[in-house]
């Protein structure tokens, strides 16, 4: 798979230098298309035609330097080890002709502490977009690897779609709640990951629908889980495992403060509210899991405006949510 250097002209691209990388070979697609009979497999035919029309080349992020990540460290204080790992991978690529590669990672920790939010922030930093695959609703491996074109309703898998229909050779793929993947006797939802998480075998990943080798070796994999005991050992061994703890009380206050500021800045109505929350509001928000903070703040902002105040008070926050959402570190 070849690569050619260029700089995409997208203003929001935060790591602006990229290579062009071929994610499939055109001749492979042409051979498959030539073998189809005239009136067979319309969906498969249109897939091959779309591949040829779009061509095989996709952007692969090429950092021009280690990005400024101070705001992410402030927003995600309990993800310091993970952010350090990302910076190391960026540093490896910055002075070479290689694109950015990140070792697959598993974010392991209790629900509600921001694992999926971290994945979204990382995708924003890299500028490659994100595909989310929720494993708690996954019943068959074909959601990742595609289903055979012989089946009714067959279609390509998420990996194929991200690489062929997307713009990037190294998109962020998030496998959410991997520990909740159910398997029956016929299909293994995690089966495709045995090859996809291995750099060498991912170079020629074959989607079962298109049956054309795809270079998925540059995909940035982030998996999340609440309980590592339900993840097969061979899958665990293919990833860097980071145990994410609930933020400390002070870190939780900082998360709440940053979230208050970001929500206020994102909305025009934010100008009508005080730039900083009060200490007692921060204390109340710090008792919540990070997942619950945004909902509590939105309720608080709304109640403050109903009362025609520019400040959010503790009694503006949802009492029931605070009572039931207190997490262990506050007890």
Legacy VTK file of the C-alpha trace (Angstrom):
# vtk DataFile Version 3.0
C-alpha trace
ASCII
DATASET POLYDATA
POINTS 331 float
0.000 0.000 0.000
1.672 3.258 -1.136
1.563 6.670 0.470
2.115 10.204 -0.835
2.527 13.284 1.317
0.254 16.324 1.261
-1.412 18.840 3.536
-5.223 18.766 3.572
-6.814 22.198 3.399
-9.359 21.607 6.143
-9.155 24.504 8.652
-10.269 22.324 11.574
-7.577 19.708 10.948
-5.605 19.882 14.187
-2.694 17.693 13.034
-2.473 19.221 9.563
0.073 17.100 7.727
-1.077 13.815 6.186
-0.088 11.107 3.747
-2.281 9.580 1.103
-2.518 5.855 1.662
-4.208 3.248 -0.504
-6.698 1.218 1.524
-7.401 -1.291 -1.270
-6.061 -2.323 -4.649
-8.137 -1.197 -7.630
-7.347 -4.330 -9.624
-8.822 -6.522 -6.866
-12.121 -4.662 -7.149
-12.092 -4.765 -10.945
-11.606 -8.558 -10.914
-14.513 -9.041 -8.518
-16.763 -6.762 -10.548
-15.928 -8.568 -13.799
-17.021 -11.910 -12.309
-20.527 -10.739 -11.403
-23.345 -11.803 -13.706
-25.405 -8.999 -15.233
-28.519 -9.453 -13.081
-26.978 -10.697 -9.849
-25.971 -8.976 -6.641
-27.053 -5.406 -7.369
-25.911 -4.209 -3.944
-22.513 -5.853 -4.346
-22.151 -4.413 -7.845
-22.947 -0.908 -6.632
-20.427 -1.358 -3.807
-17.644 -2.245 -6.240
-18.622 0.615 -8.556
-18.582 3.040 -5.623
-15.118 1.827 -4.618
-13.778 2.403 -8.134
-15.454 5.786 -8.381
-14.014 7.003 -5.063
-10.616 5.418 -5.650
-8.394 3.725 -3.052
-6.558 6.713 -1.546
-7.416 8.079 1.897
-5.761 10.605 4.211
-3.510 9.205 6.925
-2.851 11.666 9.739
0.736 12.862 9.836
1.485 15.068 12.860
3.625 18.150 12.289
4.440 18.194 15.984
3.158 17.100 19.374
-0.195 18.904 19.715
-1.090 21.158 22.615
-3.068 18.856 24.910
-3.202 20.880 28.122
-6.945 21.404 27.773
-7.514 17.646 27.445
-5.445 16.947 30.552
-7.591 19.521 32.381
-10.883 18.136 31.035
-9.942 14.486 31.619
-7.706 14.376 34.721
-8.327 10.667 35.302
-7.073 9.844 31.773
-3.542 11.168 32.256
-1.846 7.815 31.535
-3.817 7.366 28.308
-3.067 10.892 27.117
0.622 10.340 27.890
0.520 7.228 25.690
-1.069 9.162 22.809
1.611 11.857 23.072
4.329 9.201 22.868
2.861 7.810 19.648
2.591 11.300 18.154
6.195 12.039 19.112
7.368 8.877 17.306
5.730 9.977 14.058
6.458 13.700 14.040
9.987 13.663 12.578
9.598 10.680 10.255
7.813 9.836 7.031
5.498 7.464 8.902
1.874 8.243 9.600
0.488 8.201 13.113
-0.036 4.719 14.551
-1.524 4.123 17.993
-1.409 0.754 19.738
-4.967 -0.534 20.349
-6.118 0.474 23.818
-8.613 -0.803 26.348
-10.125 1.706 28.767
-11.175 -0.362 31.756
-13.244 1.114 34.557
-16.678 1.633 36.127
-19.555 3.041 34.058
-20.103 6.764 33.783
-16.508 7.964 34.264
-16.071 9.295 30.735
-14.490 6.465 28.705
-16.576 7.051 25.568
-16.274 10.820 26.022
-12.484 10.413 26.014
-12.669 8.484 22.728
-14.658 11.320 21.137
-12.162 13.909 22.354
-9.251 11.891 20.967
-10.967 11.626 17.584
-11.477 15.411 17.617
-7.789 15.923 18.421
-6.656 13.680 15.575
-9.223 15.030 13.145
-9.999 11.628 11.606
-13.589 11.153 12.731
-14.935 8.329 14.866
-17.059 5.225 14.331
-18.820 3.882 17.427
-19.740 0.189 17.664
-21.799 -0.515 20.826
-21.138 -4.137 21.718
-23.994 -4.383 24.204
-26.375 -4.533 21.235
-24.103 -6.612 19.013
-25.386 -10.101 18.259
-23.116 -11.166 15.401
-19.551 -10.590 14.254
-20.719 -9.400 10.841
-21.356 -5.911 12.243
-17.579 -5.502 12.199
-16.602 -7.789 9.343
-19.656 -7.727 7.047
-22.071 -10.494 6.080
-21.875 -12.783 3.065
-23.429 -11.355 -0.110
-25.316 -14.648 -0.439
-27.559 -13.645 2.453
-30.686 -11.538 2.123
-30.050 -8.027 3.407
-26.274 -8.544 3.418
-24.034 -5.492 3.731
-20.442 -4.519 4.523
-19.206 -4.212 8.077
-18.280 -1.127 10.083
-14.562 -1.366 9.295
-15.176 -1.510 5.541
-17.599 1.419 5.742
-15.185 3.561 7.747
-12.295 2.996 5.341
-14.081 2.843 1.980
-16.821 5.421 2.591
-14.767 7.650 4.894
-11.916 10.060 4.201
-9.188 8.548 6.346
-6.932 5.503 6.397
-6.588 5.764 10.180
-10.019 6.583 11.600
-10.757 6.116 15.290
-12.902 3.007 15.823
-14.486 2.720 19.267
-15.703 -0.683 20.427
-17.891 0.363 23.335
-18.522 -2.035 26.244
-16.557 -4.868 24.674
-17.110 -6.934 27.821
-20.847 -7.080 27.035
-20.463 -8.741 23.637
-22.728 -11.771 23.582
-21.734 -14.800 21.546
-23.858 -17.728 20.466
-22.785 -21.046 18.995
-22.799 -19.753 15.417
-21.229 -16.288 15.576
-18.473 -14.744 17.669
-18.968 -10.954 17.886
-15.278 -10.514 18.692
-14.017 -12.901 16.010
-12.956 -10.176 13.565
-10.875 -8.414 16.230
-8.359 -11.249 16.401
-7.083 -10.110 12.992
-8.004 -6.428 13.142
-6.036 -5.752 16.338
-2.885 -7.372 14.913
-0.978 -4.909 12.752
0.397 -7.576 10.384
-2.893 -9.355 9.655
-4.914 -6.126 9.532
-3.015 -5.137 6.377
-5.229 -7.491 4.358
-8.532 -7.588 6.235
-11.246 -9.195 4.118
-14.792 -7.987 4.644
-17.155 -10.944 4.122
-19.528 -8.921 1.957
-17.092 -7.350 -0.512
-14.422 -10.097 -0.276
-11.713 -7.599 -1.211
-8.589 -7.137 0.974
-8.704 -3.836 2.860
-5.745 -2.236 4.634
-7.069 -1.712 8.154
-3.613 -1.672 9.742
-3.733 2.057 10.475
-7.105 2.122 12.251
-6.863 3.600 15.759
-8.705 1.193 18.042
-10.193 2.227 21.372
-12.203 -0.309 23.343
-14.046 0.311 26.592
-15.136 -2.130 29.295
-16.459 -2.181 32.830
-15.147 -5.675 33.660
-12.041 -7.167 32.086
-12.916 -10.680 33.254
-15.398 -11.033 30.390
-12.853 -10.242 27.662
-10.967 -13.174 26.063
-7.296 -13.196 27.017
-6.064 -13.181 23.378
-8.019 -9.965 22.809
-6.653 -8.377 25.998
-3.107 -9.297 24.957
-3.467 -7.311 21.731
-4.119 -4.013 23.541
-2.567 -1.586 26.000
-4.841 -1.813 29.042
-5.496 1.340 31.063
-7.430 1.072 34.311
-9.446 4.290 34.567
-10.428 5.259 38.089
-13.144 7.621 39.171
-11.725 11.149 39.455
-10.651 12.395 42.862
-12.940 14.969 44.531
-10.696 17.833 43.396
-10.419 16.420 39.863
-14.204 16.014 39.762
-14.571 19.702 40.677
-12.223 20.597 37.843
-14.214 18.459 35.382
-17.417 20.181 36.514
-15.853 23.643 36.165
-14.582 22.879 32.650
-17.928 21.414 31.630
-19.787 24.474 32.948
-17.523 26.734 30.890
-17.738 24.638 27.717
-21.556 24.368 27.772
-21.850 28.112 28.423
-19.477 28.885 25.526
-21.300 26.563 23.112
-24.649 28.368 23.423
-25.710 31.936 22.785
-27.754 31.871 25.991
-24.508 31.281 27.860
-23.809 35.041 27.789
-26.774 35.472 30.127
-25.176 33.294 32.810
-22.302 33.907 35.187
-18.904 32.868 33.775
-18.058 30.774 36.873
-20.173 28.416 39.004
-20.284 28.874 42.764
-18.278 26.627 45.069
-21.364 24.903 46.478
-22.591 24.095 42.945
-19.159 22.630 42.145
-19.340 20.533 45.310
-22.760 19.190 44.298
-21.647 18.433 40.734
-18.454 16.743 41.969
-20.648 14.155 43.691
-21.870 13.002 40.267
-20.312 10.630 37.810
-18.943 12.681 34.855
-21.668 11.218 32.623
-24.338 12.804 34.834
-22.771 16.242 35.120
-23.896 17.572 31.739
-27.538 16.613 32.333
-27.463 18.166 35.795
-25.923 21.381 34.455
-28.459 21.689 31.642
-31.247 21.367 34.207
-29.520 23.919 36.418
-29.045 26.409 33.584
-32.689 26.067 32.603
-33.971 26.556 36.145
-31.734 29.605 36.616
-33.143 31.233 33.479
-36.729 30.389 34.498
-36.029 32.288 37.705
-34.464 35.096 35.619
-31.147 34.705 37.426
-27.663 34.695 35.930
-26.354 32.285 38.555
-27.017 28.591 39.024
-27.821 27.543 42.575
-27.615 24.107 44.152
-31.406 23.894 44.316
-31.502 24.446 40.525
-29.792 21.088 40.056
-31.883 17.871 39.912
-31.991 16.607 43.495
-32.961 13.060 42.557
-30.025 12.762 40.158
-27.555 13.952 42.797
-28.957 11.612 45.431
-28.770 8.473 43.327
-25.596 9.235 41.384
-23.104 9.754 44.183
-20.037 7.688 43.409
-17.688 5.828 45.658
-14.917 8.356 46.093
-17.279 10.791 47.790
-18.346 8.348 50.479
LINES 1 332
331 0 1 2 3 4 5 6 7 8 9 10 11 12 13 14 15 16 17 18 19 20 21 22 23 24 25 26 27 28 29 30 31 32 33 34 35 36 37 38 39 40 41 42 43 44 45 46 47 48 49 50 51 52 53 54 55 56 57 58 59 60 61 62 63 64 65 66 67 68 69 70 71 72 73 74 75 76 77 78 79 80 81 82 83 84 85 86 87 88 89 90 91 92 93 94 95 96 97 98 99 100 101 102 103 104 105 106 107 108 109 110 111 112 113 114 115 116 117 118 119 120 121 122 123 124 125 126 127 128 129 130 131 132 133 134 135 136 137 138 139 140 141 142 143 144 145 146 147 148 149 150 151 152 153 154 155 156 157 158 159 160 161 162 163 164 165 166 167 168 169 170 171 172 173 174 175 176 177 178 179 180 181 182 183 184 185 186 187 188 189 190 191 192 193 194 195 196 197 198 199 200 201 202 203 204 205 206 207 208 209 210 211 212 213 214 215 216 217 218 219 220 221 222 223 224 225 226 227 228 229 230 231 232 233 234 235 236 237 238 239 240 241 242 243 244 245 246 247 248 249 250 251 252 253 254 255 256 257 258 259 260 261 262 263 264 265 266 267 268 269 270 271 272 273 274 275 276 277 278 279 280 281 282 283 284 285 286 287 288 289 290 291 292 293 294 295 296 297 298 299 300 301 302 303 304 305 306 307 308 309 310 311 312 313 314 315 316 317 318 319 320 321 322 323 324 325 326 327 328 329 330
